[in-house]
Amino acid sequence: MKQYLPGHVRAPVQIKLHRALRMVTAGEIAEGLQYARTTMTDLPHSHYVRPIIDGAYTVLASVPVEQHGRPAYADFADYLATSQSLRYGQA
């Protein structure tokens, strides 16, 4: 991700969220959700804009219903739910 200019953090995050999505859909559910969670927690809250948040929710929504009992699912869902006040750049 070093090819991006300093300060351009959103594009690499979107790429990482796509990677997390691919991990989850390939069956690496816990790993993909943890990767998405780490990606989001590493992002400054001022960059929580609609495309980023939507990408995070897309990762979460890609988890099959029968896998919603996994701790990684609950952790990421809770993180997104408790980050509501941080959504869309409202720090």
N, C-alpha and C positions, 0 to 999 in steps of 0.2 A: 504494500500500500504506500510505499515511499514515493511513488511517482506523482502523488498529489502534492500540490503546493501547501505549505504550512497554513493552517487555519481552515483548510477545506476538509472538514472532518465528516461531513454527511455522506458523501459518495462512498468512501470506504466502509462506513457503517452499513449502508444499504447493500453493498456487496457481501459483507459479513452476514447480514440477515438472510440474504439469498442462500448463502452457504449453509446457514443453520436450517433453512427450509429444506434444502436438498438432503441434509443429514437426517432430518426427521422423516421425510418421505422415503428415504432409503432404509428405514428401520432403526437408525441410530437415534432413537427418541430422546433418551436421557442426555446423550452427548450433544445433540442438536439444541435442545432446550437450554442446557447449561451454557453453550456457546452463545446463544442469543441473549441470555441473561447477562453474561459477562460483557458482551458487546454493548448492551444498553447501559449497564452500570458504569462502564468506562467512558460513556459519552456525556459531555457537560450538558446539564439540564437546559441550557439556553438553546440547544440544538434539537430538542424534542419537538419536532414539527410534524405535521400530518403524514408525510411520506415515511418518516422513520417510525412513528407510532403504528401506522397502518401495517408496515412491514413486520413489526414485532407481533401484532395481533394475527397476521397471516401465518406466521410460524406457529403460534399457539393453536390456531384453528386447524392446522394441518395434522394435528395429533388425532389419531383415531379415537372415537368415543370410548372404546373398551380400554384405552390406555390412560384415561383421565385420572385414574387413581394413583398414578405414579407420583412420587415425591417431587420429581423435577417439574412435572406439569403444575402441581399445586404451587410450587415455589415461584415459577415464572408468572402464573396467573395472578398470584398474590402481589408480586412485584408490580405488574402492570396495573392492577386495581388500586394499589396504594400510591401509584404515581400519577393519579388522575389530575392532581393540582399542578403537576409539572408538565402536563400535556401542552403541546403546541407553543412552546417557548414561554410559558407563564411560570417563571421560577419563583 
